[in-house]
Amino acid sequence: MVSVTISGMRSNLGRIANVAAAARAVNGPLVSVSSNVPYARSIEEGHRRRVGAALMFARGLAETRPEAKRQIAVAIIQGPVQAGAAKERINQLAVRNVRKYTPVLTGRLRDSVQASGRIQ
């Protein structure tokens, strides 16, 4: 008679469930950044500007993308709490990057850039 015993299966299933929960935690939009000033879109797209489009959102988000991929890949393996924390860090990085490219006259537009939407 032959007997086969699988050891560690329960532990491995728990790890897989943890990764699945982390993936659900980061499902949906990863980054949401906005400005509440009415002229933000005009500055971004270059309407009524002699110097052209600032593209601060486009440039800031493009700069955030590689770090977001790295952080999410690591966090998903660690679990849902870490995945949620990574999502928050990525949103704050996106805000910093967008602000870095925002043209400054008074600082109101730059200061209005914020993480928006559901970040959890």
DSSP file (Angstrom, degrees, kcal/mol; ACC not computed):
  #  RESIDUE AA STRUCTURE BP1 BP2  ACC     N-H-->O    O-->H-N    N-H-->O    O-->H-N    TCO  KAPPA ALPHA  PHI   PSI    X-CA   Y-CA   Z-CA
    1    1 A M              0   0    0      0, 0.0     2,-0.4     0, 0.0     0, 0.0   0.000 360.0 360.0 360.0 138.5    0.0    0.0    0.0
    2    2 A V        -     0   0    0      2,-0.0     2,-0.4     0, 0.0     0, 0.0  -0.904 360.0-164.9-113.9 138.5    1.3    3.5   -0.9
    3    3 A S        -     0   0    0     -2,-0.4     2,-0.5     2,-0.0     0, 0.0  -0.984   2.8-160.3-125.0 133.7    0.4    6.7    1.0
    4    4 A V        -     0   0    0     -2,-0.4     2,-0.5     2,-0.0    -2,-0.0  -0.955   7.2-170.4-114.6 127.6    0.9   10.2   -0.3
    5    5 A T        -     0   0    0     -2,-0.5     2,-0.7     2,-0.0    -2,-0.0  -0.972  10.1-154.7-119.9 128.1    1.0   13.1    2.1
    6    6 A I        -     0   0    0     -2,-0.5     3,-0.4     2,-0.0     2,-0.4  -0.893  16.6-162.3-100.8 116.9    1.0   16.7    1.0
    7    7 A S        +     0   0    0     -2,-0.7    -2,-0.0     1,-0.2     0, 0.0  -0.785  66.7  18.2-102.1 144.1    2.6   18.9    3.6
    8    8 A G  S  > S+     0   0    0     -2,-0.4     4,-2.5     3,-0.0     5,-0.2   0.499  79.4 125.7  83.5   3.6    2.2   22.6    3.7
    9    9 A M  H  > S+     0   0    0     -3,-0.4     4,-2.6     1,-0.2     5,-0.2   0.916  73.8  49.5 -62.8 -43.2   -0.9   22.7    1.5
   10   10 A R  H  > S+     0   0    0      1,-0.2     4,-1.9     2,-0.2    -1,-0.2   0.909 112.4  48.3 -62.7 -41.7   -3.0   24.6    4.1
   11   11 A S  H  > S+     0   0    0      2,-0.2     4,-1.9     1,-0.2    -1,-0.2   0.909 111.8  49.1 -64.5 -42.8   -0.2   27.2    4.6
   12   12 A N  H  X S+     0   0    0     -4,-2.5     4,-2.3     1,-0.2    -2,-0.2   0.890 109.1  52.1 -66.1 -39.3    0.2   27.6    0.8
   13   13 A L  H  X S+     0   0    0     -4,-2.6     4,-2.4     1,-0.2    -1,-0.2   0.881 108.2  52.7 -63.7 -37.2   -3.6   28.1    0.3
   14   14 A G  H  X S+     0   0    0     -4,-1.9     4,-1.9     2,-0.2    -2,-0.2   0.899 108.9  49.1 -63.5 -40.9   -3.5   30.8    3.0
   15   15 A R  H  X S+     0   0    0     -4,-1.9     4,-2.2     2,-0.2    -2,-0.2   0.905 110.7  50.2 -64.7 -41.6   -0.7   32.6    1.2
   16   16 A I  H  X S+     0   0    0     -4,-2.3     4,-2.3     1,-0.2    -2,-0.2   0.911 110.2  50.0 -64.0 -41.7   -2.6   32.4   -2.1
   17   17 A A  H  X S+     0   0    0     -4,-2.4     4,-2.3     2,-0.2    -1,-0.2   0.875 109.2  52.9 -63.1 -36.8   -5.7   33.8   -0.4
   18   18 A N  H  X S+     0   0    0     -4,-1.9     4,-2.0     2,-0.2    -2,-0.2   0.905 109.7  47.2 -65.1 -42.7   -3.6   36.6    1.1
   19   19 A V  H  X S+     0   0    0     -4,-2.2     4,-2.4     2,-0.2    -2,-0.2   0.899 111.3  51.9 -65.5 -40.3   -2.2   37.5   -2.4
   20   20 A A  H  X S+     0   0    0     -4,-2.3     4,-2.1     1,-0.2    -2,-0.2   0.910 109.5  49.3 -62.7 -41.9   -5.8   37.4   -3.8
   21   21 A A  H  X S+     0   0    0     -4,-2.3     4,-1.7     1,-0.2    -1,-0.2   0.887 110.9  50.4 -64.2 -38.6   -7.0   39.8   -1.0
   22   22 A A  H  X S+     0   0    0     -4,-2.0     4,-1.2    54,-0.2    -2,-0.2   0.896 108.2  52.4 -65.8 -40.2   -4.1   42.1   -1.8
   23   23 A A  H  < S+     0   0    0     -4,-2.4     3,-0.4     1,-0.2     4,-0.3   0.896 109.0  49.9 -63.2 -39.3   -5.0   42.1   -5.5
   24   24 A R  H >< S+     0   0    0     -4,-2.1     3,-0.9     1,-0.2    -1,-0.2   0.863 104.8  59.6 -64.9 -34.7   -8.6   43.1   -4.6
   25   25 A A  H 3< S+     0   0    0     -4,-1.7    -1,-0.2     1,-0.2    -2,-0.2   0.807 112.0  38.3 -65.0 -29.9   -7.2   45.9   -2.4
   26   26 A V  T 3< S+     0   0    0     -4,-1.2    -1,-0.2    -3,-0.4    -2,-0.2   0.331  88.3 124.9-103.4   7.4   -5.5   47.5   -5.4
   27   27 A N    <   +     0   0    0     -3,-0.9    -3,-0.1    -4,-0.3    -4,-0.0  -0.358  61.1  22.3 -65.1 145.6   -8.2   46.8   -7.9
   28   28 A G  S    S-     0   0    0     -2,-0.0     2,-0.0     2,-0.0    -3,-0.0  -0.463 116.5  -1.6  94.3-168.7   -9.5   49.8   -9.7
   29   29 A P        -     0   0    0      0, 0.0     3,-0.1     0, 0.0    89,-0.0  -0.331  56.4-165.6 -58.6 131.0   -7.8   53.2  -10.3
   30   30 A L  S    S+     0   0    0      1,-0.2     2,-0.4    -2,-0.0    61,-0.1   0.851  71.9  31.7 -86.5 -38.2   -4.5   53.2   -8.6
   31   31 A V        +     0   0    0     59,-0.1     2,-0.4    60,-0.0    -1,-0.2  -0.974  57.7 176.6-127.0 134.5   -3.8   56.9   -8.7
   32   32 A S        +     0   0    0     -2,-0.4    84,-3.2    -3,-0.1     2,-0.4  -0.916  11.3 166.5-138.8 111.0   -6.3   59.8   -8.6
   33   33 A V  E     +A  115   0A   0     -2,-0.4     2,-0.3    82,-0.3    82,-0.2  -0.978   7.6 158.9-127.4 136.6   -5.0   63.3   -8.5
   34   34 A S  E     -A  114   0A   0     80,-2.7    80,-2.7    -2,-0.4     2,-0.4  -0.904  29.8-136.7-147.3 174.5   -7.0   66.5   -9.1
   35   35 A S        -     0   0    0     -2,-0.3    78,-0.2    78,-0.2     6,-0.1  -0.994   6.3-153.3-135.4 141.4   -7.1   70.2   -8.6
   36   36 A N        +     0   0    0     76,-0.5    77,-0.1    -2,-0.4    73,-0.1   0.410  63.6 107.3 -96.1   2.8  -10.2   72.2   -7.5
   37   37 A V  S >  S-     0   0    0     72,-0.1     3,-1.5     1,-0.1     4,-0.3  -0.651  72.1-132.5 -81.8 139.0   -9.1   75.5   -9.2
   38   38 A P  T 3  S+     0   0    0      0, 0.0     3,-0.3     0, 0.0     4,-0.3   0.735 101.2  52.1 -65.1 -23.1  -11.2   76.3  -12.3
   39   39 A Y  T 3> S+     0   0    0      1,-0.2     4,-2.0     2,-0.1     5,-0.2   0.391  78.3  98.0 -95.8   5.1   -8.2   77.1  -14.5
   40   40 A A  H <> S+     0   0    0     -3,-1.5     4,-2.7     1,-0.2    -1,-0.2   0.917  84.4  48.6 -59.3 -45.2   -6.2   73.9  -13.8
   41   41 A R  H  > S+     0   0    0     -4,-0.3     4,-2.8    -3,-0.3     6,-0.3   0.896 109.2  53.1 -63.8 -39.6   -7.4   72.3  -17.0
   42   42 A S  H  >>S+     0   0    0     -4,-0.3     4,-1.3     2,-0.2     5,-1.3   0.890 112.1  45.1 -62.8 -38.9   -6.6   75.3  -19.1
   43   43 A I  H  <5S+     0   0    0     -4,-2.0    11,-2.4     2,-0.2    12,-0.4   0.927 113.5  50.1 -69.2 -45.1   -3.0   75.4  -17.8
   44   44 A E  H  <5S+     0   0    0     -4,-2.7    11,-1.5     1,-0.2    -2,-0.2   0.921 120.7  34.3 -57.6 -46.4   -2.6   71.6  -18.3
   45   45 A E  H  <5S-     0   0    0     -4,-2.8     8,-0.3     8,-0.2    -1,-0.2   0.561 109.8-117.4 -92.6  -9.4   -3.9   71.7  -21.9
   46   46 A G  T ><5 +     0   0    0     -4,-1.3     3,-1.3     6,-0.3     2,-0.2   0.654  51.4 162.5  86.2  15.9   -2.4   75.1  -22.8
   47   47 A H  T 3 <S+     0   0    0     -5,-1.3    -1,-0.3    -6,-0.3     3,-0.1  -0.522  73.9   0.1 -68.9 133.4   -5.7   77.0  -23.5
   48   48 A R  T 3  S+     0   0    0     -2,-0.2     2,-0.4     1,-0.2    -1,-0.3   0.791 104.4 123.1  58.4  31.7   -5.1   80.8  -23.5
   49   49 A R    X   -     0   0    0     -3,-1.3     3,-0.5     1,-0.1    -1,-0.2  -0.983  53.4-155.9-122.7 134.5   -1.4   80.4  -22.7
   50   50 A R  T 3  S+     0   0    0     -2,-0.4    -1,-0.1     1,-0.2     3,-0.1   0.773  95.5  53.7 -74.9 -25.9    1.3   81.8  -24.9
   51   51 A V  T 3  S-     0   0    0      1,-0.3    -1,-0.2     0, 0.0     2,-0.1   0.469 108.9-122.9 -91.3  -1.7    3.9   79.3  -23.6
   52   52 A G    <   -     0   0    0     -3,-0.5    -1,-0.3    -6,-0.2    -6,-0.3  -0.330  53.2 -17.3  91.6-175.2    1.8   76.2  -24.4
   53   53 A A        -     0   0    0     -8,-0.3    -9,-0.2     1,-0.1    -8,-0.2  -0.393  44.1-154.9 -70.0 138.8    0.5   73.4  -22.4
   54   54 A A        -     0   0    0    -11,-2.4   -10,-0.2    -2,-0.1    -1,-0.1   0.836  14.4-163.6 -79.3 -34.9    2.1   72.8  -19.0
   55   55 A L     >  +     0   0    0    -11,-1.5     4,-3.0   -12,-0.4     5,-0.3   0.823  31.2 152.0  54.1  35.0    1.2   69.1  -19.0
   56   56 A M  H  > S+     0   0    0      2,-0.2     4,-2.2     1,-0.2    45,-0.2   0.882  70.8  44.5 -65.9 -37.3    1.9   69.0  -15.2
   57   57 A F  H  > S+     0   0    0      2,-0.2     4,-2.6     3,-0.2     5,-0.3   0.941 115.9  46.6 -70.4 -46.7   -0.6   66.1  -14.7
   58   58 A A  H  > S+     0   0    0      1,-0.2     4,-2.0     2,-0.2    -2,-0.2   0.927 117.9  42.1 -61.0 -46.0    0.6   64.1  -17.7
   59   59 A R  H  X S+     0   0    0     -4,-3.0     4,-1.9     2,-0.2    -1,-0.2   0.912 115.3  49.4 -69.5 -42.9    4.3   64.6  -16.8
   60   60 A G  H  X S+     0   0    0     -4,-2.2     4,-1.2    -5,-0.3    -2,-0.2   0.904 113.7  45.4 -64.1 -42.1    3.8   64.0  -13.1
   61   61 A L  H  X S+     0   0    0     -4,-2.6     4,-1.7     2,-0.2    -1,-0.2   0.878 110.4  54.1 -70.2 -36.9    1.8   60.8  -13.6
   62   62 A A  H  < S+     0   0    0     -4,-2.0    -1,-0.2    -5,-0.3    -2,-0.2   0.883 109.0  49.1 -62.6 -37.1    4.2   59.5  -16.2
   63   63 A E  H  < S+     0   0    0     -4,-1.9     4,-0.5     1,-0.2    -1,-0.2   0.790 110.9  51.0 -71.2 -27.7    7.1   60.0  -13.7
   64   64 A T  H  X S+     0   0    0     -4,-1.2     4,-2.3     1,-0.2     3,-0.4   0.806  90.7  81.1 -77.2 -31.2    5.1   58.1  -11.0
   65   65 A R  H  X S+     0   0    0     -4,-1.7     4,-2.3     1,-0.2     5,-0.2   0.843  88.9  48.2 -50.9 -50.3    4.3   55.1  -13.2
   66   66 A P  H  > S+     0   0    0      0, 0.0     4,-1.9     0, 0.0    -1,-0.2   0.910 114.8  45.6 -61.8 -40.7    7.6   53.1  -12.8
   67   67 A E  H  > S+     0   0    0     -4,-0.5     4,-2.8    -3,-0.4     5,-0.2   0.870 110.3  55.1 -68.5 -35.9    7.6   53.5   -9.0
   68   68 A A  H  X S+     0   0    0     -4,-2.3     4,-2.5     2,-0.2     5,-0.3   0.926 107.5  49.4 -62.3 -44.4    3.9   52.6   -8.8
   69   69 A K  H  X S+     0   0    0     -4,-2.3     4,-2.1    -5,-0.2    -1,-0.2   0.920 113.3  47.1 -60.3 -44.0    4.6   49.3  -10.7
   70   70 A R  H  X S+     0   0    0     -4,-1.9     4,-1.8    -5,-0.2    -2,-0.2   0.939 113.7  46.2 -64.9 -47.7    7.5   48.5   -8.4
   71   71 A Q  H  X S+     0   0    0     -4,-2.8     4,-2.6     1,-0.2    -2,-0.2   0.893 113.4  48.5 -65.5 -40.1    5.6   49.2   -5.1
   72   72 A I  H  X S+     0   0    0     -4,-2.5     4,-2.4    -5,-0.2     5,-0.2   0.904 108.1  54.5 -68.0 -40.5    2.5   47.4   -6.1
   73   73 A A  H  X S+     0   0    0     -4,-2.1     4,-0.8    -5,-0.3    -1,-0.2   0.906 114.6  40.6 -59.5 -41.7    4.4   44.3   -7.2
   74   74 A V  H  X S+     0   0    0     -4,-1.8     4,-1.0    -5,-0.2     3,-0.3   0.916 115.2  51.0 -71.7 -44.1    6.1   44.1   -3.8
   75   75 A A  H  X S+     0   0    0     -4,-2.6     4,-1.6     1,-0.2     8,-0.4   0.836 100.9  60.9 -68.2 -34.4    3.0   45.0   -1.8
   76   76 A I  H  < S+     0   0    0     -4,-2.4   -54,-0.2     1,-0.2    -1,-0.2   0.889 104.7  49.6 -62.0 -37.7    0.7   42.4   -3.4
   77   77 A I  H  < S+     0   0    0     -4,-0.8    -1,-0.2    -3,-0.3    -2,-0.2   0.824 109.6  53.1 -68.1 -30.4    3.0   39.6   -2.2
   78   78 A Q  H  < S-     0   0    0     -4,-1.0    -2,-0.2    -3,-0.3    -1,-0.2   0.739 116.0-102.2 -81.3 -23.9    2.9   41.1    1.4
   79   79 A G     X  -     0   0    0     -4,-1.6     4,-2.0    -3,-0.2    -1,-0.2  -0.610  38.9 -59.2 126.8 174.2   -0.8   41.3    1.7
   80   80 A P  H  > S+     0   0    0      0, 0.0     4,-2.3     0, 0.0     5,-0.2   0.822 124.4  54.0 -66.6 -34.1   -3.9   43.6    1.6
   81   81 A V  H  > S+     0   0    0      1,-0.2     4,-2.1     2,-0.2     5,-0.1   0.942 113.0  43.4 -65.9 -45.4   -2.7   46.0    4.4
   82   82 A Q  H  > S+     0   0    0      2,-0.2     4,-2.4     1,-0.2    -1,-0.2   0.849 111.5  55.2 -67.7 -33.8    0.6   46.6    2.7
   83   83 A A  H  X S+     0   0    0     -4,-2.0     4,-2.1    -8,-0.4    -2,-0.2   0.918 108.9  47.4 -65.5 -42.4   -1.2   46.9   -0.7
   84   84 A G  H  X S+     0   0    0     -4,-2.3     4,-1.8     2,-0.2    -2,-0.2   0.897 112.4  49.6 -64.2 -40.0   -3.4   49.6    0.7
   85   85 A A  H  X S+     0   0    0     -4,-2.1     4,-2.4     1,-0.2    -2,-0.2   0.886 109.5  51.8 -65.9 -38.5   -0.5   51.4    2.2
   86   86 A A  H  X S+     0   0    0     -4,-2.4     4,-2.6     2,-0.2    -1,-0.2   0.897 106.9  53.6 -64.3 -39.7    1.4   51.2   -1.1
   87   87 A K  H  X S+     0   0    0     -4,-2.1     4,-2.0     2,-0.2    -1,-0.2   0.903 109.4  48.3 -61.5 -41.1   -1.6   52.7   -2.9
   88   88 A E  H  X S+     0   0    0     -4,-1.8     4,-2.2     2,-0.2    -2,-0.2   0.929 111.9  49.0 -64.2 -45.6   -1.5   55.6   -0.4
   89   89 A R  H  X S+     0   0    0     -4,-2.4     4,-2.3     1,-0.2    -2,-0.2   0.891 110.3  51.6 -61.4 -39.8    2.2   56.2   -0.9
   90   90 A I  H  X S+     0   0    0     -4,-2.6     4,-2.4     2,-0.2    -1,-0.2   0.903 108.7  50.5 -65.7 -41.1    1.8   56.1   -4.7
   91   91 A N  H  X S+     0   0    0     -4,-2.0     4,-2.1     2,-0.2    -1,-0.2   0.907 110.9  48.6 -63.6 -40.9   -0.9   58.7   -4.6
   92   92 A Q  H  X S+     0   0    0     -4,-2.2     4,-2.3     2,-0.2    -2,-0.2   0.882 110.9  50.8 -67.5 -36.9    1.3   61.0   -2.4
   93   93 A L  H  X S+     0   0    0     -4,-2.3     4,-2.6     2,-0.2    -2,-0.2   0.906 108.8  52.1 -63.5 -41.5    4.2   60.5   -4.8
   94   94 A A  H  X S+     0   0    0     -4,-2.4     4,-2.7     2,-0.2     5,-0.2   0.906 108.3  50.7 -61.5 -42.3    1.9   61.4   -7.7
   95   95 A V  H  X S+     0   0    0     -4,-2.1     4,-2.6     2,-0.2     5,-0.2   0.940 111.8  47.6 -60.6 -47.2    0.8   64.6   -5.9
   96   96 A R  H  X S+     0   0    0     -4,-2.3     4,-1.8     1,-0.2    -2,-0.2   0.916 113.4  48.1 -60.5 -42.6    4.5   65.6   -5.4
   97   97 A N  H  X S+     0   0    0     -4,-2.6     4,-1.1     2,-0.2    -2,-0.2   0.903 112.2  47.7 -67.8 -40.8    5.4   64.8   -9.0
   98   98 A V  H >X S+     0   0    0     -4,-2.7     3,-0.7     1,-0.2     4,-0.6   0.929 111.8  50.8 -64.8 -43.7    2.5   66.8  -10.4
   99   99 A R  H >< S+     0   0    0     -4,-2.6     3,-0.9     1,-0.2    -1,-0.2   0.858 102.7  61.3 -61.6 -34.3    3.3   69.7   -8.1
  100  100 A K  H 3< S+     0   0    0     -4,-1.8    -1,-0.2     1,-0.2    -2,-0.2   0.851 110.8  39.1 -60.7 -34.4    6.9   69.6   -9.3
  101  101 A Y  H << S+     0   0    0     -4,-1.1    -1,-0.2    -3,-0.7    -2,-0.2   0.415  89.9 112.4 -96.5   0.8    5.8   70.3  -12.9
  102  102 A T  S << S-     0   0    0     -3,-0.9     8,-0.1    -4,-0.6     2,-0.0  -0.621  72.3-120.5 -79.6 125.5    3.0   72.8  -12.0
  103  103 A P        -     0   0    0      0, 0.0     2,-0.6     0, 0.0     7,-0.2  -0.377  28.7-144.0 -62.8 141.7    3.9   76.4  -13.2
  104  104 A V        +     0   0    0      1,-0.2    -2,-0.0     5,-0.1     0, 0.0  -0.936  44.6 139.3-119.0 120.2    4.0   78.8  -10.2
  105  105 A L  S    S-     0   0    0     -2,-0.6    -1,-0.2     0, 0.0     0, 0.0   0.632  98.3  -5.1-112.8 -57.2    2.8   82.4  -10.3
  106  106 A T  S    S-     0   0    0      0, 0.0    -2,-0.1     0, 0.0     0, 0.0   0.596  92.1-118.8-109.7 -18.7    1.0   82.6   -6.9
  107  107 A G  S  > S+     0   0    0     -4,-0.2     4,-2.5     3,-0.0     5,-0.2   0.304  83.6 113.7  95.2  -8.0    1.3   79.0   -5.8
  108  108 A R  H  > S+     0   0    0      2,-0.2     4,-1.2     1,-0.2   -71,-0.1   0.918  77.6  45.6 -64.3 -44.1   -2.5   78.5   -5.6
  109  109 A L  H >> S+     0   0    0      2,-0.2     4,-0.7     1,-0.2     3,-0.5   0.946 114.4  47.9 -64.5 -48.2   -2.6   76.0   -8.5
  110  110 A R  H >4 S+     0   0    0     -7,-0.2     3,-1.0     1,-0.2    -2,-0.2   0.920 112.7  48.8 -58.4 -45.0    0.4   74.0   -7.2
  111  111 A D  H 3< S+     0   0    0     -4,-2.5    -1,-0.2     1,-0.2    -2,-0.2   0.719 103.9  61.8 -69.7 -20.1   -1.1   73.9   -3.7
  112  112 A S  H << S+     0   0    0     -4,-1.2   -76,-0.5    -3,-0.5     2,-0.3   0.641  76.5 105.5 -82.1 -13.7   -4.5   72.8   -5.0
  113  113 A V    <<  +     0   0    0     -3,-1.0     2,-0.3    -4,-0.7   -78,-0.2  -0.523  49.7 155.2 -69.8 127.0   -3.1   69.6   -6.4
  114  114 A Q  E     -A   34   0A   0    -80,-2.7   -80,-2.7    -2,-0.3     2,-0.2  -0.980  50.4 -93.0-150.3 158.3   -4.3   66.7   -4.2
  115  115 A A  E     -A   33   0A   0     -2,-0.3     2,-0.3   -82,-0.2   -82,-0.3  -0.566  52.6-177.7 -69.2 137.5   -5.0   63.0   -4.1
  116  116 A S        +     0   0    0    -84,-3.2   -84,-0.1    -2,-0.2     2,-0.0  -0.865  32.0  31.1-135.5 168.5   -8.7   62.6   -4.8
  117  117 A G  S    S-     0   0    0     -2,-0.3     2,-0.6     2,-0.0   -85,-0.1  -0.258 105.1 -28.0  79.3-170.3  -11.1   59.8   -5.0
  118  118 A R        +     0   0    0      1,-0.2    -2,-0.1     2,-0.1    -1,-0.0  -0.726  55.9 172.1 -85.8 118.2  -11.1   56.5   -3.0
  119  119 A I              0   0    0     -2,-0.6    -1,-0.2     1,-0.2   -28,-0.1   0.539 360.0 360.0-103.0 -10.1   -7.5   55.6   -2.2
  120  120 A Q              0   0    0    -33,-0.1    -1,-0.2   -32,-0.1   -33,-0.1   0.522 360.0 360.0 -66.7 360.0   -8.2   52.7    0.1
